Amino acid sequence: MYDMIRKKNKPKFNVQNLGFTKGVKDRWRKPRGTGNKKRQKEAWAGACPRVGYKNPEKIRGLHPLGLHEILVSNSASLKGVTNKVVRIASSVGFRKAQEIEKAAKLAGLMVLNPRAARPREPNGGKEEKMEKKAREEKKPENKLKAEPGPLPEPSGPTPPAPQSKGGKQ
């Protein structure tokens, strides 16, 4: 249905000492020191971002399917949208996400992160909550809080007591 776009491979750009010390975070910061080997472009220090890693202007910012991606938080924002792929915002609830998916299907748009259809429980799951609460009330109190009973008698001969190896007693 869609042709996949192949973007350029690029290395992960990290700070020079990532992985050697705890305080170095996984991020990019430009090396500025006069003796910094990464700034001097030593091969073992890793790659630095450069213009050569840029993708062609035609495919920059596109989804791998070759279409522009839009972030949607309600079904009204789908009006007049064509030739794009839809991503539902993470803050959108289940019911509104279902409405957005229906509107996208009618408009012929593809949803990148559809919500799985969950079976609806009758009464909103209140019966199950009541059963769970009843089970918790019936639970006996924690046995560790109760007074410990007498210990069972050991069977067989008792082992000899350990002896110390010299020193003060």
C-alpha positions in Angstrom: 0.0 0.0 0.0 2.7 2.5 1.0 6.4 2.6 -0.1 8.8 2.9 2.8 11.3 5.7 2.8 14.9 4.9 3.5 16.7 7.6 5.5 20.5 7.8 5.9 22.1 5.9 8.7 23.8 8.1 11.2 25.8 7.3 14.3 24.7 8.0 17.8 26.3 11.3 18.8 27.4 11.1 22.4 29.6 13.1 24.8 33.2 11.9 24.8 33.4 10.1 28.1 30.0 8.4 28.1 30.1 5.1 29.9 33.4 5.8 31.8 32.0 7.9 34.6 28.6 8.0 36.3 28.1 11.7 36.0 28.3 11.8 32.2 24.8 11.7 30.7 23.6 10.2 27.4 23.3 13.4 25.4 25.2 15.6 23.0 27.3 18.6 24.0 29.8 20.3 21.7 33.4 19.7 22.7 35.1 23.0 23.5 38.3 22.2 25.2 41.6 23.1 23.5 43.0 19.6 24.0 39.7 17.7 23.5 40.4 14.8 21.2 36.8 14.7 20.0 37.0 18.3 18.9 40.3 17.4 17.1 38.4 14.6 15.3 40.3 11.6 16.6 38.6 8.5 15.1 38.4 6.6 18.4 36.5 9.5 20.1 33.3 9.0 18.1 31.5 11.1 15.5 30.4 14.7 15.8 27.2 16.1 14.1 28.0 17.6 10.7 26.0 18.8 7.7 26.8 15.6 5.8 24.5 13.6 8.0 21.5 15.6 6.8 18.8 13.8 4.8 17.6 15.1 1.5 15.1 18.0 1.8 12.3 15.9 0.2 12.2 13.3 2.9 13.3 15.4 5.9 10.6 15.2 8.6 8.5 12.5 7.0 7.3 9.3 8.5 9.0 6.2 7.0 5.7 5.6 5.1 6.5 8.7 3.1 3.7 10.9 4.5 3.7 13.8 6.9 2.6 13.0 10.4 0.0 15.0 12.4 -0.7 14.8 16.1 -4.4 14.7 16.9 -6.2 15.3 20.2 -9.8 15.5 18.9 -11.8 14.4 15.9 -12.5 18.0 14.8 -8.8 18.5 13.9 -9.1 15.8 11.2 -11.4 17.9 9.0 -9.8 18.8 5.7 -6.8 16.6 6.3 -5.7 14.5 3.3 -2.6 12.5 2.4 -1.1 12.4 6.0 -0.8 9.8 8.8 -2.4 10.4 12.1 -0.9 9.9 15.6 -3.3 10.2 18.6 -1.9 12.2 21.5 -1.0 10.3 24.6 -3.2 12.5 26.8 -6.4 11.4 24.9 -8.6 8.9 26.7 -10.0 5.7 25.4 -13.4 6.9 24.4 -12.2 10.0 22.5 -9.5 7.9 20.8 -12.2 5.6 19.5 -14.0 8.6 18.0 -10.8 9.8 16.4 -10.1 6.4 14.9 -13.6 6.3 13.4 -13.2 9.8 11.9 -9.8 8.9 10.5 -11.3 5.7 8.9 -14.0 7.7 7.3 -11.5 10.2 5.9 -9.3 7.4 4.6 -6.4 8.2 7.0 -4.1 5.7 8.7 -3.8 5.9 12.5 -0.2 5.0 13.7 -1.1 4.2 17.3 -4.6 2.8 17.4 -5.9 1.9 20.8 -6.7 -1.8 21.2 -10.4 -2.5 21.5 -11.0 -3.4 25.1 -14.3 -5.2 26.0 -16.5 -2.9 28.1 -17.6 -4.3 31.4 -21.2 -4.0 32.5 -21.8 -1.4 35.2 -18.3 0.0 34.5 -16.7 -2.9 36.4 -18.4 -2.0 39.7 -19.5 -5.6 40.4 -15.9 -6.8 40.1 -14.7 -4.0 42.5 -17.4 -5.0 45.1 -16.3 -8.7 44.9 -12.6 -7.7 45.4 -13.5 -5.6 48.4 -15.5 -8.4 49.9 -12.6 -10.8 49.5 -10.3 -8.3 51.2 -12.6 -8.0 54.1 -12.8 -11.8 54.5 -9.0 -12.2 54.6 -7.7 -13.3 58.0 -5.2 -10.9 59.7 -1.6 -11.3 58.9 -0.2 -14.4 60.6 3.1 -12.7 61.4 1.4 -10.3 63.8 -0.1 -13.2 65.8 1.8 -14.6 68.8 4.1 -17.4 67.8 3.2 -20.8 69.0 5.5 -23.4 70.6 8.4 -24.5 68.3 8.3 -28.1 67.1 10.6 -30.5 68.8 13.6 -31.4 66.7 13.7 -35.0 65.6 17.0 -37.0 65.9 20.2 -36.2 67.8 21.1 -32.5 68.2 24.4 -31.3 66.6 27.3 -30.4 68.8 27.7 -26.7 69.7 30.3 -24.8 67.6 33.7 -24.3 69.3 35.8 -21.1 68.9 39.3 -21.4 67.4 41.5 -19.7 70.0 41.4 -16.1 71.1 39.7 -14.6 74.1 36.7 -16.3 75.5 
